[in-house]
Amino acid sequence: MSTPVMKHAWKSMTLTERDQFEKDGYLLIRGALSQEEVDFYTAAIDRVYETAAAERSKEGSLHLLSAVRNCPELVSMLDHPAVFGYVWSMLGWNAHVYHSHIDVHPRITERKPFWWHWHQDGGRQNREIETDPRPRLSVKLAFWLSDVSEPGRGNLTIVPGSHKTNWLPGPPKRDVEWPQPPGAIQVTVNPGDVLFFDRRIWHARSDNYSDFTRKVAFFGYTYRWITIRDEVADLPQQPWWDTVNPVQRQLLGHVGDGSGDHAWGHYPETTPLYGELSGRGLLDSSIPALIP
């Protein structure tokens, strides 16, 4: 498993980027992946797609959870230096990946019945936390590997600025025809672009009626005191595990003695991401979550 060399330096998000993220709920990082990386990750996902026939829908689409477990070649996306700074700038060093998935959506040949796909990420968090607005809790990176530079190609659709809105007006049932939310836009991206977004932003995947196959890998990051949804318990037994760096192991949930106390951030000096940021002089006092 040989990944392309990534030449980006780690850096925190700028104040301008932070202000835009707080306002809009997302940032689009153009050209984060090189063409070599796009080719490498695309080939890896294509191999997984070919072997995952049982998990595909009748239209041929694939929504496969636990991205790294099912496609180990994606492990270098976890802490990709071109975009990982956005994650730790918002969450700090005591973070991990709690949810990830690979999405492949070929062209749909017949128009599908209407379904209201709009949602916020987090599942039960949105029902069981009573504040308004709800807390951020997690952020997500979407690595785009196909040409979605025009609408109609299965674009992610979002409502900018909606991340601080708990409820979105919608139909009485999800199969009732209903107009798009006011302000909704389709995100247009090129292969190699990365979307960084607040899990609370209201979003939906649109259907792909184009000749392009939509390919994207999503990684959701949260605090280590929030449980992991991905299947990662058996990763240390995998033959490629010895190639994984300490920060990647932390992000995949394998740091600490299993007691749970370490996940609460009580031992920063033995937490790989804290050590990495400290060694690089990136523990900025302007970002409270980075300081123990």
Secondary structure as UniProt FT lines:
FT   HELIX           15..24
FT   STRAND          26..29
FT   TURN            30..31
FT   HELIX           35..51
FT   HELIX           53..55
FT   TURN            58..59
FT   STRAND          62..65
FT   HELIX           67..70
FT   HELIX           72..77
FT   TURN            78..79
FT   TURN            81..83
FT   HELIX           84..91
FT   STRAND          95..105
FT   TURN            121..124
FT   HELIX           125..128
FT   STRAND          138..144
FT   TURN            151..152
FT   STRAND          156..158
FT   TURN            160..161
FT   HELIX           162..164
FT   TURN            174..175
FT   TURN            182..183
FT   STRAND          185..186
FT   TURN            191..192
FT   STRAND          194..198
FT   TURN            199..200
FT   STRAND          203..205
FT   STRAND          214..223
FT   TURN            224..225
FT   TURN            233..234
FT   HELIX           235..237
FT   TURN            239..240
FT   HELIX           241..243
FT   HELIX           246..251
FT   TURN            252..253
FT   HELIX           262..264
FT   HELIX           268..270
FT   HELIX           272..279
FT   TURN            280..281
FT   TURN            285..286
FT   HELIX           288..290
//
